Amino acid sequence: MHSIHREMKRMHVFISGQVQGVAFRHYTVKTARSLGLSGWVRNLDDGRVEAVLEGDDAAVDIMLAWCRKGPPSARVTAVDVREEPCSARFEDFTIKD
């Protein structure tokens, strides 16, 4: 049995705009899980949403593109993305308090 090496990456994302109170976290979890990503998302006190996305290179890129738009009721004005070393320590994608 051959194992296929997949490029994995981790991105730490801060999303600004009208992104709280619009089910942004719920949609982020749904979208990330559908892409097979792990990590978490949470609201910050300053009105931004913070997320850590970890998984297949291509899936993370798709998720980053989604973050730049968000769900229909959101108005994203900026996305700050920082690449970090992949940890592979998350088993699922969840909302973090």
Chimera marker file (.cmm) of the C-alpha trace (Angstrom):
<marker_set name="trace">
<marker id="1" x="0.000" y="0.000" z="0.000" r="1" g="1" b="0" radius="0.5"/>
<marker id="2" x="1.403" y="3.369" z="-1.026" r="1" g="1" b="0" radius="0.5"/>
<marker id="3" x="0.871" y="6.476" z="1.016" r="1" g="1" b="0" radius="0.5"/>
<marker id="4" x="0.331" y="9.623" z="-0.991" r="1" g="1" b="0" radius="0.5"/>
<marker id="5" x="2.283" y="12.592" z="0.354" r="1" g="1" b="0" radius="0.5"/>
<marker id="6" x="0.042" y="15.639" z="0.508" r="1" g="1" b="0" radius="0.5"/>
<marker id="7" x="1.343" y="19.126" z="1.115" r="1" g="1" b="0" radius="0.5"/>
<marker id="8" x="-0.101" y="20.405" z="4.364" r="1" g="1" b="0" radius="0.5"/>
<marker id="9" x="-0.130" y="23.948" z="5.629" r="1" g="1" b="0" radius="0.5"/>
<marker id="10" x="-1.384" y="26.067" z="8.493" r="1" g="1" b="0" radius="0.5"/>
<marker id="11" x="-2.647" y="29.623" z="8.259" r="1" g="1" b="0" radius="0.5"/>
<marker id="12" x="-3.528" y="31.971" z="11.119" r="1" g="1" b="0" radius="0.5"/>
<marker id="13" x="-6.195" y="34.364" z="9.856" r="1" g="1" b="0" radius="0.5"/>
<marker id="14" x="-7.676" y="37.588" z="11.221" r="1" g="1" b="0" radius="0.5"/>
<marker id="15" x="-10.839" y="38.751" z="9.413" r="1" g="1" b="0" radius="0.5"/>
<marker id="16" x="-12.063" y="42.347" z="9.743" r="1" g="1" b="0" radius="0.5"/>
<marker id="17" x="-15.342" y="44.008" z="8.796" r="1" g="1" b="0" radius="0.5"/>
<marker id="18" x="-18.951" y="43.190" z="9.638" r="1" g="1" b="0" radius="0.5"/>
<marker id="19" x="-18.056" y="39.656" z="10.670" r="1" g="1" b="0" radius="0.5"/>
<marker id="20" x="-19.654" y="39.183" z="14.101" r="1" g="1" b="0" radius="0.5"/>
<marker id="21" x="-23.351" y="38.567" z="14.641" r="1" g="1" b="0" radius="0.5"/>
<marker id="22" x="-23.726" y="37.253" z="11.084" r="1" g="1" b="0" radius="0.5"/>
<marker id="23" x="-23.162" y="33.507" z="11.744" r="1" g="1" b="0" radius="0.5"/>
<marker id="24" x="-19.600" y="33.865" z="10.444" r="1" g="1" b="0" radius="0.5"/>
<marker id="25" x="-18.207" y="31.276" z="12.858" r="1" g="1" b="0" radius="0.5"/>
<marker id="26" x="-20.950" y="28.750" z="12.056" r="1" g="1" b="0" radius="0.5"/>
<marker id="27" x="-20.361" y="29.064" z="8.304" r="1" g="1" b="0" radius="0.5"/>
<marker id="28" x="-16.591" y="28.929" z="8.808" r="1" g="1" b="0" radius="0.5"/>
<marker id="29" x="-16.910" y="25.599" z="10.654" r="1" g="1" b="0" radius="0.5"/>
<marker id="30" x="-19.281" y="24.195" z="8.015" r="1" g="1" b="0" radius="0.5"/>
<marker id="31" x="-17.029" y="25.268" z="5.130" r="1" g="1" b="0" radius="0.5"/>
<marker id="32" x="-13.776" y="24.151" z="6.775" r="1" g="1" b="0" radius="0.5"/>
<marker id="33" x="-15.196" y="20.725" z="7.639" r="1" g="1" b="0" radius="0.5"/>
<marker id="34" x="-16.478" y="20.285" z="4.085" r="1" g="1" b="0" radius="0.5"/>
<marker id="35" x="-12.903" y="20.894" z="2.878" r="1" g="1" b="0" radius="0.5"/>
<marker id="36" x="-11.451" y="18.428" z="5.384" r="1" g="1" b="0" radius="0.5"/>
<marker id="37" x="-9.633" y="21.126" z="7.360" r="1" g="1" b="0" radius="0.5"/>
<marker id="38" x="-8.928" y="21.161" z="11.072" r="1" g="1" b="0" radius="0.5"/>
<marker id="39" x="-8.438" y="24.080" z="13.440" r="1" g="1" b="0" radius="0.5"/>
<marker id="40" x="-10.716" y="26.612" z="15.080" r="1" g="1" b="0" radius="0.5"/>
<marker id="41" x="-12.495" y="29.954" z="14.769" r="1" g="1" b="0" radius="0.5"/>
<marker id="42" x="-13.465" y="32.543" z="17.386" r="1" g="1" b="0" radius="0.5"/>
<marker id="43" x="-14.710" y="36.104" z="17.820" r="1" g="1" b="0" radius="0.5"/>
<marker id="44" x="-12.259" y="38.680" z="19.177" r="1" g="1" b="0" radius="0.5"/>
<marker id="45" x="-13.169" y="41.551" z="21.495" r="1" g="1" b="0" radius="0.5"/>
<marker id="46" x="-12.114" y="44.088" z="18.834" r="1" g="1" b="0" radius="0.5"/>
<marker id="47" x="-14.809" y="42.903" z="16.400" r="1" g="1" b="0" radius="0.5"/>
<marker id="48" x="-12.599" y="40.695" z="14.242" r="1" g="1" b="0" radius="0.5"/>
<marker id="49" x="-12.852" y="36.958" z="13.718" r="1" g="1" b="0" radius="0.5"/>
<marker id="50" x="-9.705" y="34.861" z="14.257" r="1" g="1" b="0" radius="0.5"/>
<marker id="51" x="-9.172" y="31.405" z="12.769" r="1" g="1" b="0" radius="0.5"/>
<marker id="52" x="-6.475" y="28.771" z="12.462" r="1" g="1" b="0" radius="0.5"/>
<marker id="53" x="-6.805" y="26.670" z="9.309" r="1" g="1" b="0" radius="0.5"/>
<marker id="54" x="-4.787" y="23.512" z="8.921" r="1" g="1" b="0" radius="0.5"/>
<marker id="55" x="-4.872" y="20.887" z="6.205" r="1" g="1" b="0" radius="0.5"/>
<marker id="56" x="-4.253" y="20.140" z="2.562" r="1" g="1" b="0" radius="0.5"/>
<marker id="57" x="-2.529" y="22.995" z="0.719" r="1" g="1" b="0" radius="0.5"/>
<marker id="58" x="-5.251" y="23.365" z="-1.933" r="1" g="1" b="0" radius="0.5"/>
<marker id="59" x="-8.089" y="23.124" z="0.611" r="1" g="1" b="0" radius="0.5"/>
<marker id="60" x="-6.515" y="25.849" z="2.772" r="1" g="1" b="0" radius="0.5"/>
<marker id="61" x="-6.273" y="28.091" z="-0.310" r="1" g="1" b="0" radius="0.5"/>
<marker id="62" x="-9.976" y="27.520" z="-1.060" r="1" g="1" b="0" radius="0.5"/>
<marker id="63" x="-10.840" y="28.342" z="2.565" r="1" g="1" b="0" radius="0.5"/>
<marker id="64" x="-8.757" y="31.533" z="2.471" r="1" g="1" b="0" radius="0.5"/>
<marker id="65" x="-10.667" y="32.644" z="-0.628" r="1" g="1" b="0" radius="0.5"/>
<marker id="66" x="-13.924" y="31.936" z="1.225" r="1" g="1" b="0" radius="0.5"/>
<marker id="67" x="-12.710" y="33.990" z="4.229" r="1" g="1" b="0" radius="0.5"/>
<marker id="68" x="-12.252" y="37.007" z="1.962" r="1" g="1" b="0" radius="0.5"/>
<marker id="69" x="-16.011" y="36.925" z="1.217" r="1" g="1" b="0" radius="0.5"/>
<marker id="70" x="-17.596" y="35.162" z="4.193" r="1" g="1" b="0" radius="0.5"/>
<marker id="71" x="-21.264" y="34.187" z="4.454" r="1" g="1" b="0" radius="0.5"/>
<marker id="72" x="-23.907" y="36.245" z="2.613" r="1" g="1" b="0" radius="0.5"/>
<marker id="73" x="-24.647" y="38.593" z="5.540" r="1" g="1" b="0" radius="0.5"/>
<marker id="74" x="-20.987" y="39.411" z="6.256" r="1" g="1" b="0" radius="0.5"/>
<marker id="75" x="-19.019" y="42.348" z="4.870" r="1" g="1" b="0" radius="0.5"/>
<marker id="76" x="-15.325" y="41.479" z="4.942" r="1" g="1" b="0" radius="0.5"/>
<marker id="77" x="-13.032" y="44.501" z="4.668" r="1" g="1" b="0" radius="0.5"/>
<marker id="78" x="-9.630" y="42.911" z="5.355" r="1" g="1" b="0" radius="0.5"/>
<marker id="79" x="-8.008" y="39.511" z="5.881" r="1" g="1" b="0" radius="0.5"/>
<marker id="80" x="-4.612" y="39.304" z="7.567" r="1" g="1" b="0" radius="0.5"/>
<marker id="81" x="-2.983" y="35.918" z="6.872" r="1" g="1" b="0" radius="0.5"/>
<marker id="82" x="0.113" y="34.540" z="8.583" r="1" g="1" b="0" radius="0.5"/>
<marker id="83" x="1.626" y="31.185" z="7.669" r="1" g="1" b="0" radius="0.5"/>
<marker id="84" x="2.732" y="29.083" z="10.633" r="1" g="1" b="0" radius="0.5"/>
<marker id="85" x="4.367" y="25.679" z="11.014" r="1" g="1" b="0" radius="0.5"/>
<marker id="86" x="1.829" y="22.882" z="10.583" r="1" g="1" b="0" radius="0.5"/>
<marker id="87" x="1.140" y="21.117" z="13.888" r="1" g="1" b="0" radius="0.5"/>
<marker id="88" x="-1.369" y="18.412" z="12.856" r="1" g="1" b="0" radius="0.5"/>
<marker id="89" x="-2.660" y="18.507" z="16.432" r="1" g="1" b="0" radius="0.5"/>
<marker id="90" x="-6.299" y="19.362" z="15.675" r="1" g="1" b="0" radius="0.5"/>
<marker id="91" x="-8.743" y="16.522" z="15.088" r="1" g="1" b="0" radius="0.5"/>
<marker id="92" x="-11.662" y="18.636" z="13.918" r="1" g="1" b="0" radius="0.5"/>
<marker id="93" x="-12.660" y="22.203" z="13.108" r="1" g="1" b="0" radius="0.5"/>
<marker id="94" x="-14.458" y="23.884" z="16.009" r="1" g="1" b="0" radius="0.5"/>
<marker id="95" x="-15.651" y="27.170" z="17.463" r="1" g="1" b="0" radius="0.5"/>
<marker id="96" x="-13.293" y="28.254" z="20.232" r="1" g="1" b="0" radius="0.5"/>
<marker id="97" x="-14.431" y="30.487" z="23.107" r="1" g="1" b="0" radius="0.5"/>
<link id1="1" id2="2" r="1" g="1" b="0" radius="0.2"/>
<link id1="2" id2="3" r="1" g="1" b="0" radius="0.2"/>
<link id1="3" id2="4" r="1" g="1" b="0" radius="0.2"/>
<link id1="4" id2="5" r="1" g="1" b="0" radius="0.2"/>
<link id1="5" id2="6" r="1" g="1" b="0" radius="0.2"/>
<link id1="6" id2="7" r="1" g="1" b="0" radius="0.2"/>
<link id1="7" id2="8" r="1" g="1" b="0" radius="0.2"/>
<link id1="8" id2="9" r="1" g="1" b="0" radius="0.2"/>
<link id1="9" id2="10" r="1" g="1" b="0" radius="0.2"/>
<link id1="10" id2="11" r="1" g="1" b="0" radius="0.2"/>
<link id1="11" id2="12" r="1" g="1" b="0" radius="0.2"/>
<link id1="12" id2="13" r="1" g="1" b="0" radius="0.2"/>
<link id1="13" id2="14" r="1" g="1" b="0" radius="0.2"/>
<link id1="14" id2="15" r="1" g="1" b="0" radius="0.2"/>
<link id1="15" id2="16" r="1" g="1" b="0" radius="0.2"/>
<link id1="16" id2="17" r="1" g="1" b="0" radius="0.2"/>
<link id1="17" id2="18" r="1" g="1" b="0" radius="0.2"/>
<link id1="18" id2="19" r="1" g="1" b="0" radius="0.2"/>
<link id1="19" id2="20" r="1" g="1" b="0" radius="0.2"/>
<link id1="20" id2="21" r="1" g="1" b="0" radius="0.2"/>
<link id1="21" id2="22" r="1" g="1" b="0" radius="0.2"/>
<link id1="22" id2="23" r="1" g="1" b="0" radius="0.2"/>
<link id1="23" id2="24" r="1" g="1" b="0" radius="0.2"/>
<link id1="24" id2="25" r="1" g="1" b="0" radius="0.2"/>
<link id1="25" id2="26" r="1" g="1" b="0" radius="0.2"/>
<link id1="26" id2="27" r="1" g="1" b="0" radius="0.2"/>
<link id1="27" id2="28" r="1" g="1" b="0" radius="0.2"/>
<link id1="28" id2="29" r="1" g="1" b="0" radius="0.2"/>
<link id1="29" id2="30" r="1" g="1" b="0" radius="0.2"/>
<link id1="30" id2="31" r="1" g="1" b="0" radius="0.2"/>
<link id1="31" id2="32" r="1" g="1" b="0" radius="0.2"/>
<link id1="32" id2="33" r="1" g="1" b="0" radius="0.2"/>
<link id1="33" id2="34" r="1" g="1" b="0" radius="0.2"/>
<link id1="34" id2="35" r="1" g="1" b="0" radius="0.2"/>
<link id1="35" id2="36" r="1" g="1" b="0" radius="0.2"/>
<link id1="36" id2="37" r="1" g="1" b="0" radius="0.2"/>
<link id1="37" id2="38" r="1" g="1" b="0" radius="0.2"/>
<link id1="38" id2="39" r="1" g="1" b="0" radius="0.2"/>
<link id1="39" id2="40" r="1" g="1" b="0" radius="0.2"/>
<link id1="40" id2="41" r="1" g="1" b="0" radius="0.2"/>
<link id1="41" id2="42" r="1" g="1" b="0" radius="0.2"/>
<link id1="42" id2="43" r="1" g="1" b="0" radius="0.2"/>
<link id1="43" id2="44" r="1" g="1" b="0" radius="0.2"/>
<link id1="44" id2="45" r="1" g="1" b="0" radius="0.2"/>
<link id1="45" id2="46" r="1" g="1" b="0" radius="0.2"/>
<link id1="46" id2="47" r="1" g="1" b="0" radius="0.2"/>
<link id1="47" id2="48" r="1" g="1" b="0" radius="0.2"/>
<link id1="48" id2="49" r="1" g="1" b="0" radius="0.2"/>
<link id1="49" id2="50" r="1" g="1" b="0" radius="0.2"/>
<link id1="50" id2="51" r="1" g="1" b="0" radius="0.2"/>
<link id1="51" id2="52" r="1" g="1" b="0" radius="0.2"/>
<link id1="52" id2="53" r="1" g="1" b="0" radius="0.2"/>
<link id1="53" id2="54" r="1" g="1" b="0" radius="0.2"/>
<link id1="54" id2="55" r="1" g="1" b="0" radius="0.2"/>
<link id1="55" id2="56" r="1" g="1" b="0" radius="0.2"/>
<link id1="56" id2="57" r="1" g="1" b="0" radius="0.2"/>
<link id1="57" id2="58" r="1" g="1" b="0" radius="0.2"/>
<link id1="58" id2="59" r="1" g="1" b="0" radius="0.2"/>
<link id1="59" id2="60" r="1" g="1" b="0" radius="0.2"/>
<link id1="60" id2="61" r="1" g="1" b="0" radius="0.2"/>
<link id1="61" id2="62" r="1" g="1" b="0" radius="0.2"/>
<link id1="62" id2="63" r="1" g="1" b="0" radius="0.2"/>
<link id1="63" id2="64" r="1" g="1" b="0" radius="0.2"/>
<link id1="64" id2="65" r="1" g="1" b="0" radius="0.2"/>
<link id1="65" id2="66" r="1" g="1" b="0" radius="0.2"/>
<link id1="66" id2="67" r="1" g="1" b="0" radius="0.2"/>
<link id1="67" id2="68" r="1" g="1" b="0" radius="0.2"/>
<link id1="68" id2="69" r="1" g="1" b="0" radius="0.2"/>
<link id1="69" id2="70" r="1" g="1" b="0" radius="0.2"/>
<link id1="70" id2="71" r="1" g="1" b="0" radius="0.2"/>
<link id1="71" id2="72" r="1" g="1" b="0" radius="0.2"/>
<link id1="72" id2="73" r="1" g="1" b="0" radius="0.2"/>
<link id1="73" id2="74" r="1" g="1" b="0" radius="0.2"/>
<link id1="74" id2="75" r="1" g="1" b="0" radius="0.2"/>
<link id1="75" id2="76" r="1" g="1" b="0" radius="0.2"/>
<link id1="76" id2="77" r="1" g="1" b="0" radius="0.2"/>
<link id1="77" id2="78" r="1" g="1" b="0" radius="0.2"/>
<link id1="78" id2="79" r="1" g="1" b="0" radius="0.2"/>
<link id1="79" id2="80" r="1" g="1" b="0" radius="0.2"/>
<link id1="80" id2="81" r="1" g="1" b="0" radius="0.2"/>
<link id1="81" id2="82" r="1" g="1" b="0" radius="0.2"/>
<link id1="82" id2="83" r="1" g="1" b="0" radius="0.2"/>
<link id1="83" id2="84" r="1" g="1" b="0" radius="0.2"/>
<link id1="84" id2="85" r="1" g="1" b="0" radius="0.2"/>
<link id1="85" id2="86" r="1" g="1" b="0" radius="0.2"/>
<link id1="86" id2="87" r="1" g="1" b="0" radius="0.2"/>
<link id1="87" id2="88" r="1" g="1" b="0" radius="0.2"/>
<link id1="88" id2="89" r="1" g="1" b="0" radius="0.2"/>
<link id1="89" id2="90" r="1" g="1" b="0" radius="0.2"/>
<link id1="90" id2="91" r="1" g="1" b="0" radius="0.2"/>
<link id1="91" id2="92" r="1" g="1" b="0" radius="0.2"/>
<link id1="92" id2="93" r="1" g="1" b="0" radius="0.2"/>
<link id1="93" id2="94" r="1" g="1" b="0" radius="0.2"/>
<link id1="94" id2="95" r="1" g="1" b="0" radius="0.2"/>
<link id1="95" id2="96" r="1" g="1" b="0" radius="0.2"/>
<link id1="96" id2="97" r="1" g="1" b="0" radius="0.2"/>
</marker_set>
